[in-house]
Every structure is written in structure tokens, then in C-alpha cells.
Amino acid sequence: MSPTRRINGVERFYEERGAGSTILFDHGYTGSHDGWEPVVPTLADRYRCIVMDARGAGDSERPAGGYSVAQYAADVIGMADALGLDRFTCVGHSMGGGIGMWLGLEHAHRLERLVLVAPIPADGIQSDPALHARAAEQRAAGDATACSRSAERWRHARRKSMKAAPAEAWSARLQSPTVTSSTHGRQCATSAWATDWPR
């Protein structure tokens, strides 16, 4: 059985590999923990790498509500608390980057570093309200199959394409300058080329 923790009333999947300073990876919308598979093996020899699935994604529980950046960020802090993490590096892709921005603004004291990988815009992504209404109806009806069918097809195609890329290519990307963001107090998270990212 996959490891889970009950965080804010929701069973959340997570997986740990490696030892050292902690990096917590947060996936994008329609993604899951397996999106970090090409990256984690290249870092697990030096870092404690924790991948997790957001509520409603991957192997985590699919509750009827709580799908906001603020709640996702509260879930990240809840997971960090459950795992005994006082401070950690957060790496967020897409929506995970938006969650990272929220963490940087509301929980900066918990972050050692914040790495935003192609994050969502700071003011969010506006989509057709009808899509949100339809997704809410499907969740309320318990129609997990309809909600996750297209996401699963996308994840399968993504996994297939990632397996085609050799791990060396991902490792080379990690050794090149990495865009990171750091926050102090309530300053807005801003990106800068980092020269101090540990290698």
C-alpha cells in the first residue's frame, strides 16, 4: 500500500527517497507525483526528496471541495508538519508553482528555498466558469471516472514521453543555472538566476 497521511481531513499520498536537506516537490494541475520521476533519482543521493499528490490528484483522496491555492498550500504545510519538517525547499511546477508563491507569502519562515518551474501567473488563470461548474457537479455526483479520465490519458502520455528522455538529459538540466525564488517577509516572490543552488 502506498504511504499516505491524513492532512486537513484528506488522505494524501506521498513518497520519500534519499537523505539530507529536504526538497518537497509539488506537481501541476492534472499532474501527480510521478511527474517528478525523471528528477528525483538524480537528487536522492544528496537530498531527502518528498513527492506528493495534491488533494483530488493522483493517488490522493478526491474530496468534494477544497480546490483552491490557499487550501493546497495549507495541505503542503500540513504534510510538512506531519513529516516533522520545520523548514524545507519547495519545488513547484505550474499550479505547484502557484502554491509555492502562496507559501512564500504566507509561510516564508518555513522555506529554505523556493523553486518555481513554469509557475501559473501570480494573478491566477481565468477559465470558463462553466468548466468549473461542470467539474464541481462531477465531484458532487461522485463521478471520479469522468473527472479523472482525461487527466489519466494526459498522465499516461506524459509518462511515456518522459521515459523516452534519458536521465542524463534531466541531470544536465539540473546542473545548469536554476531559476529560484526567495521571499522575505511578505514581499512578492520574484525570480532570479541563482548561483548558490546546491549541486
Disulfide bonds with the S-S distance in Angstrom:
none
